[in-house]
Amino acid sequence: MVQNPAANLPKPGKLLKRAFFARSVHEVAPDLIGATLLVNGVGGIIVEVEAYHHTDPAAHSFRGPTARNAVMFGPPGFVYVYRSYGIHWCVNFVCEKQGSASAVLIRALEPTHGLAAMRRRRHLTDERTLCSGPGKLTEALGITGAHNDLALDAPPFALLARTARPQIVFGVRIGITKAADLPWRYGLKGSKFLSRPFAS
């Protein structure tokens, strides 16, 4: 049986507003671990994220605004969705202040709401692998480019605060070649729903 550290977390709290994101991306990223992300009622507990600061050469905003990354230069609390390698969608939450162009990539969820819909979209039954990666979770939640530049505090999104601080681990980010040594990946300690385990 899959161990489930998030099962010991309290039930989700109140809806998070855009002001939650008007802080440093390095404060927001770990604070998202344990929050619940829902899209049209489907989703789960955030167990893994990565922070991307505008001064970071791995950030899409590093070289300035483009048509693709324009939402990153807008106000915090909005969704930045992009296609990775032309294959799958990735969802990010814009942080800090307008123009700062920093964001948090959502890497993995523990599925808790709408499992039937997720299994149908992913053609899988194993809960552990439904949302264990940025492309997997967007497919499971039905997130596409149509969600780009939508507010996180309005339908179809609902982001519910955690009500207790979980144990958080951190390490280097995954799948990048620039600034690959920065420990800006955060996760729920002991979670079996991560995209990849953290180094012990």
C-alpha positions as CSV (number, residue, x, y, z in Angstrom):
1,M,0.0,0.0,0.0
2,V,1.3,3.5,-0.9
3,Q,2.3,5.5,2.2
4,N,0.5,8.8,2.2
5,P,2.2,11.6,4.3
6,A,-0.3,14.1,3.1
7,A,-3.1,12.1,4.6
8,N,-2.0,13.3,8.0
9,L,-2.4,17.0,6.9
10,P,-5.5,18.9,8.1
11,K,-8.3,19.5,5.6
12,P,-7.7,22.4,3.2
13,G,-8.2,25.9,4.5
14,K,-9.5,29.1,2.9
15,L,-9.1,30.1,-0.7
16,L,-5.8,31.8,-1.3
17,K,-6.0,35.3,-2.9
18,R,-3.7,37.0,-5.3
19,A,-2.0,38.8,-2.4
20,F,-0.5,35.5,-1.3
21,F,1.7,35.6,-4.4
22,A,2.8,39.2,-4.0
23,R,6.0,38.0,-2.2
24,S,9.4,36.6,-3.1
25,V,9.1,33.5,-5.2
26,H,11.4,31.9,-2.6
27,E,8.8,32.5,0.1
28,V,5.8,31.5,-2.0
29,A,7.3,28.2,-3.4
30,P,7.7,26.4,0.0
31,D,4.5,27.8,1.2
32,L,2.6,26.1,-1.6
33,I,3.6,22.6,-0.4
34,G,0.5,21.2,1.3
35,A,-1.9,23.6,-0.4
36,T,-4.7,22.1,-2.6
37,L,-5.0,23.0,-6.2
38,L,-8.3,22.3,-8.0
39,V,-9.3,23.0,-11.6
40,N,-13.1,22.6,-12.0
41,G,-13.1,20.6,-8.8
42,V,-10.3,18.2,-10.0
43,G,-6.9,18.2,-8.4
44,G,-5.0,17.5,-5.2
45,I,-2.4,18.5,-2.7
46,I,0.7,20.2,-4.0
47,V,3.7,18.0,-3.1
48,E,6.5,19.4,-5.3
49,V,7.3,22.8,-6.9
50,E,10.3,24.7,-8.3
51,A,11.1,28.4,-8.0
52,Y,12.2,30.5,-11.0
53,H,13.4,34.0,-10.2
54,H,13.7,36.6,-13.0
55,T,17.5,36.9,-12.4
56,D,17.8,33.1,-12.9
57,P,19.1,32.1,-16.4
58,A,16.8,29.1,-16.3
59,A,13.7,31.3,-16.0
60,H,11.7,31.9,-19.2
61,S,11.7,35.6,-18.3
62,F,15.5,36.0,-18.0
63,R,15.9,37.5,-21.5
64,G,12.9,39.8,-21.2
65,P,9.2,39.8,-22.3
66,T,8.0,37.8,-25.3
67,A,4.6,36.8,-26.6
68,R,5.1,33.5,-24.9
69,N,6.1,34.7,-21.4
70,A,4.1,38.0,-21.3
71,V,2.0,36.8,-18.3
72,M,5.1,36.5,-16.2
73,F,5.6,40.2,-16.4
74,G,2.0,40.9,-15.3
75,P,0.6,41.0,-11.7
76,P,1.1,38.1,-9.3
77,G,-1.5,35.4,-8.7
78,F,-2.0,34.5,-12.4
79,V,-1.3,31.3,-14.2
80,Y,1.5,31.0,-16.8
81,V,1.0,27.9,-19.0
82,Y,3.5,26.9,-21.6
83,R,4.2,23.9,-23.8
84,S,7.4,22.0,-22.9
85,Y,9.4,20.7,-25.8
86,G,6.3,20.9,-27.9
87,I,4.9,17.9,-26.0
88,H,3.1,18.7,-22.7
89,W,1.8,21.7,-20.9
90,C,3.4,23.0,-17.7
91,V,1.6,25.3,-15.2
92,N,3.3,28.1,-13.2
93,F,2.1,30.6,-10.7
94,V,3.3,34.2,-11.2
95,C,4.8,35.8,-8.0
96,E,6.3,38.9,-6.6
97,K,5.1,42.2,-8.2
98,Q,4.1,43.3,-11.7
99,G,7.2,43.3,-13.9
100,S,9.3,41.1,-11.7
101,A,8.5,38.0,-13.9
102,S,9.2,35.3,-11.3
103,A,7.1,32.2,-11.0
104,V,6.7,28.8,-9.3
105,L,6.4,25.7,-11.5
106,I,4.0,23.1,-10.1
107,R,5.7,19.7,-10.5
108,A,3.6,17.2,-8.7
109,L,0.3,16.7,-6.8
110,E,-1.1,14.0,-4.6
111,P,-4.5,13.4,-6.3
112,T,-7.4,13.8,-3.9
113,H,-10.4,15.2,-5.9
114,G,-11.9,14.0,-9.1
115,L,-9.9,10.8,-9.4
116,A,-12.2,9.3,-12.0
117,A,-11.7,12.3,-14.3
118,M,-7.9,12.1,-13.8
119,R,-7.8,8.4,-14.6
120,R,-9.9,8.9,-17.7
121,R,-7.7,11.8,-19.0
122,R,-4.4,9.9,-18.2
123,H,-5.6,6.4,-19.2
124,L,-4.2,5.2,-15.9
125,T,-5.5,3.7,-12.6
126,D,-2.3,4.0,-10.4
127,E,-2.9,7.1,-8.2
128,R,0.9,7.4,-7.6
129,T,1.6,8.2,-11.2
130,L,-1.5,10.3,-12.1
131,C,0.1,13.7,-11.2
132,S,3.8,12.8,-10.6
133,G,5.3,15.3,-13.0
134,P,4.5,18.7,-14.5
135,G,3.1,17.3,-17.7
136,K,1.2,14.5,-16.0
137,L,-0.6,16.8,-13.6
138,T,-1.7,19.3,-16.3
139,E,-3.1,16.4,-18.4
140,A,-4.8,15.0,-15.3
141,L,-6.4,18.4,-14.4
142,G,-7.2,19.3,-18.0
143,I,-4.9,22.3,-18.0
144,T,-4.0,23.6,-21.5
145,G,-2.8,26.8,-23.1
146,A,-6.4,28.1,-22.8
147,H,-5.7,28.5,-19.1
148,N,-2.8,30.9,-19.6
149,D,-3.2,34.3,-18.0
150,L,-6.2,33.2,-15.8
151,A,-6.4,34.3,-12.2
152,L,-5.8,31.7,-9.5
153,D,-8.5,33.1,-7.2
154,A,-11.4,32.7,-9.7
155,P,-13.0,29.7,-11.5
156,P,-12.0,27.3,-12.9
157,F,-9.1,27.5,-10.4
158,A,-9.4,27.1,-6.7
159,L,-6.2,27.2,-4.5
160,L,-6.9,26.2,-0.9
161,A,-4.4,27.1,1.8
162,R,-2.8,24.5,4.0
163,T,-3.7,24.8,7.7
164,A,-0.5,23.4,9.1
165,R,3.1,23.5,7.9
166,P,4.3,20.1,6.6
167,Q,7.9,18.8,6.6
168,I,9.5,20.3,3.5
169,V,12.7,19.1,1.7
170,F,14.6,20.9,-0.9
171,G,17.1,20.2,-3.7
172,V,18.3,21.1,-7.2
173,R,15.8,21.5,-10.0
174,I,15.1,18.9,-12.6
175,G,15.6,19.0,-16.4
176,I,17.5,22.2,-16.8
177,T,21.1,23.0,-17.8
178,K,21.4,26.6,-16.6
179,A,21.7,27.4,-12.9
180,A,21.2,23.6,-12.3
181,D,23.0,23.8,-9.0
182,L,20.5,26.1,-7.3
183,P,18.5,24.3,-4.5
184,W,15.1,25.8,-5.6
185,R,13.1,22.6,-5.8
186,Y,10.8,22.0,-2.8
187,G,8.8,18.9,-1.8
188,L,6.7,17.2,0.8
189,K,9.0,15.0,2.8
190,G,8.3,11.3,2.4
191,S,5.7,11.8,-0.3
192,K,5.3,8.9,-2.8
193,F,3.7,11.3,-5.3
194,L,6.9,13.2,-6.3
195,S,8.1,13.3,-9.8
196,R,11.5,12.2,-8.5
197,P,12.8,11.5,-5.0
198,F,14.9,14.1,-3.3
199,A,18.5,13.2,-2.5
200,S,18.8,12.1,1.2
